[in-house]
Amino acid sequence: MNEMDELKRKQLARLRGEVVDTPLPDDLLEADPVRVSDFEQEGRREREHRELMERYKIQPANETEPEPFVVGYRRNEYDYLLALPAAKWPSPGEPKTTEINRTHFAEEILVNDANRSLTDCVRWLASRLRNPDGWDDPYSGPPSKLYDTQWSFLVGTWRARGIEVPTELEMQRWAKEYNEEHYTRKKTTGEVECKEDLKSLSD
């Protein structure tokens, strides 16, 4: 403990009515209550930070997911369909190591890439349902080529991990749901709002 920390400790002790073990000049011990409050808040923040860092060094509990894993069973916070299980910690409650952190981070990247790829594939299929003629349009990718590239990556990853590949019917269902959410509903809502606006203008 340095001299400043010792002074803070004795100032707080003096305010609480405790006996200060080593006398100090009164002008130092007569602490400003506002400053003491600041010292206490600073000390609390330091303790909370230390506790947080200690927790960060420990492997947390893993997310509960279906077993066996089901592709697309829900969406994440970015509205991506889940293509792979979340990255797992090998020994929850045990300390992290550099190697464990590195492996977990690499798995997180793979999971994020797979989630994004699955969602992109659904989006491209949805565009095909809306505009079949644009599927092979070279000025748009083409979508068919973009789809084949990402789909090959996904299928290879799923098979390597023993995860069941979504059926064509499932992919079509997700594509229809995508169109329903992003196009049909918005179009219907827009038409209703337009009619209401016209009605209000005519009244």
JOTA-V446886 format. One record per residue. RES is the residue in three letters. PHI is phi as a letter, one per 30 degrees, with the letter a starting at -180 (none if undefined). PSI is psi in whole degrees, 0 to 359 (NA if undefined). Layout:
res:RES phi:PHI psi:PSI
res:RES phi:PHI psi:PSI
//
This chain:
res:MET phi:none psi:128
res:ASN phi:d psi:177
res:GLU phi:d psi:321
res:MET phi:d psi:318
res:ASP phi:d psi:321
res:GLU phi:d psi:320
res:LEU phi:d psi:316
res:LYS phi:d psi:317
res:ARG phi:d psi:317
res:LYS phi:d psi:327
res:GLN phi:d psi:315
res:LEU phi:d psi:320
res:ALA phi:d psi:320
res:ARG phi:d psi:318
res:LEU phi:d psi:328
res:ARG phi:d psi:0
res:GLY phi:i psi:13
res:GLU phi:d psi:158
res:VAL phi:d psi:126
res:VAL phi:d psi:125
res:ASP phi:d psi:318
res:THR phi:c psi:112
res:PRO phi:e psi:144
res:LEU phi:b psi:160
res:PRO phi:e psi:142
res:ASP phi:e psi:327
res:ASP phi:d psi:340
res:LEU phi:d psi:323
res:LEU phi:d psi:335
res:GLU phi:d psi:82
res:ALA phi:d psi:146
res:ASP phi:d psi:124
res:PRO phi:e psi:326
res:VAL phi:d psi:315
res:ARG phi:d psi:321
res:VAL phi:d psi:319
res:SER phi:e psi:319
res:ASP phi:d psi:319
res:PHE phi:d psi:316
res:GLU phi:d psi:317
res:GLN phi:d psi:320
res:GLU phi:d psi:317
res:GLY phi:d psi:321
res:ARG phi:d psi:318
res:ARG phi:d psi:321
res:GLU phi:d psi:317
res:ARG phi:d psi:316
res:GLU phi:d psi:321
res:HIS phi:d psi:317
res:ARG phi:d psi:318
res:GLU phi:d psi:319
res:LEU phi:d psi:316
res:MET phi:d psi:325
res:GLU phi:d psi:318
res:ARG phi:d psi:325
res:TYR phi:d psi:335
res:LYS phi:d psi:351
res:ILE phi:c psi:139
res:GLN phi:d psi:122
res:PRO phi:d psi:173
res:ALA phi:d psi:148
res:ASN phi:d psi:153
res:GLU phi:d psi:139
res:THR phi:d psi:125
res:GLU phi:b psi:163
res:PRO phi:d psi:143
res:GLU phi:b psi:120
res:PRO phi:d psi:158
res:PHE phi:d psi:140
res:VAL phi:c psi:117
res:VAL phi:d psi:133
res:GLY phi:i psi:19
res:TYR phi:d psi:340
res:ARG phi:a psi:177
res:ARG phi:c psi:155
res:ASN phi:c psi:190
res:GLU phi:d psi:345
res:TYR phi:c psi:8
res:ASP phi:i psi:24
res:TYR phi:c psi:139
res:LEU phi:d psi:140
res:LEU phi:d psi:120
res:ALA phi:c psi:334
res:LEU phi:b psi:157
res:PRO phi:d psi:153
res:ALA phi:d psi:152
res:ALA phi:e psi:135
res:LYS phi:c psi:146
res:TRP phi:d psi:134
res:PRO phi:d psi:326
res:SER phi:b psi:78
res:PRO phi:e psi:136
res:GLY phi:j psi:344
res:GLU phi:c psi:159
res:PRO phi:d psi:148
res:LYS phi:d psi:155
res:THR phi:b psi:168
res:THR phi:e psi:319
res:GLU phi:d psi:319
res:ILE phi:d psi:316
res:ASN phi:d psi:317
res:ARG phi:d psi:316
res:THR phi:d psi:317
res:HIS phi:d psi:318
res:PHE phi:d psi:318
res:ALA phi:d psi:321
res:GLU phi:d psi:321
res:GLU phi:e psi:319
res:ILE phi:d psi:315
res:LEU phi:d psi:315
res:VAL phi:d psi:315
res:ASN phi:d psi:319
res:ASP phi:d psi:318
res:ALA phi:d psi:317
res:ASN phi:d psi:317
res:ARG phi:d psi:320
res:SER phi:d psi:317
res:LEU phi:d psi:316
res:THR phi:d psi:322
res:ASP phi:d psi:318
res:CYS phi:d psi:318
res:VAL phi:d psi:319
res:ARG phi:d psi:319
res:TRP phi:d psi:321
res:LEU phi:d psi:323
res:ALA phi:d psi:321
res:SER phi:d psi:328
res:ARG phi:d psi:323
res:LEU phi:d psi:323
res:ARG phi:d psi:324
res:ASN phi:b psi:81
res:PRO phi:e psi:327
res:ASP phi:d psi:340
res:GLY phi:d psi:0
res:TRP phi:d psi:323
res:ASP phi:c psi:21
res:ASP phi:d psi:115
res:PRO phi:d psi:337
res:TYR phi:d psi:358
res:SER phi:c psi:18
res:GLY phi:k psi:299
res:PRO phi:d psi:161
res:PRO phi:e psi:324
res:SER phi:d psi:320
res:LYS phi:d psi:317
res:LEU phi:d psi:318
res:TYR phi:d psi:312
res:ASP phi:e psi:321
res:THR phi:d psi:310
res:GLN phi:d psi:324
res:TRP phi:d psi:322
res:SER phi:d psi:318
res:PHE phi:d psi:316
res:LEU phi:d psi:312
res:VAL phi:d psi:318
res:GLY phi:d psi:319
res:THR phi:d psi:317
res:TRP phi:d psi:314
res:ARG phi:d psi:323
res:ALA phi:d psi:335
res:ARG phi:c psi:5
res:GLY phi:i psi:29
res:ILE phi:c psi:135
res:GLU phi:d psi:132
res:VAL phi:d psi:135
res:PRO phi:e psi:144
res:THR phi:d psi:166
res:GLU phi:d psi:324
res:LEU phi:d psi:321
res:GLU phi:d psi:317
res:MET phi:d psi:319
res:GLN phi:d psi:321
res:ARG phi:d psi:316
res:TRP phi:d psi:322
res:ALA phi:d psi:318
res:LYS phi:d psi:321
res:GLU phi:d psi:323
res:TYR phi:d psi:312
res:ASN phi:d psi:321
res:GLU phi:d psi:316
res:GLU phi:d psi:318
res:HIS phi:c psi:346
res:TYR phi:b psi:303
res:THR phi:d psi:309
res:ARG phi:d psi:318
res:LYS phi:d psi:321
res:LYS phi:d psi:315
res:THR phi:d psi:316
res:THR phi:d psi:318
res:GLY phi:d psi:320
res:GLU phi:d psi:319
res:VAL phi:d psi:316
res:GLU phi:d psi:321
res:CYS phi:d psi:317
res:LYS phi:d psi:321
res:GLU phi:d psi:322
res:ASP phi:d psi:316
res:LEU phi:d psi:321
res:LYS phi:d psi:319
res:SER phi:d psi:328
res:LEU phi:d psi:328
res:SER phi:d psi:340
res:ASP phi:d psi:NA
//
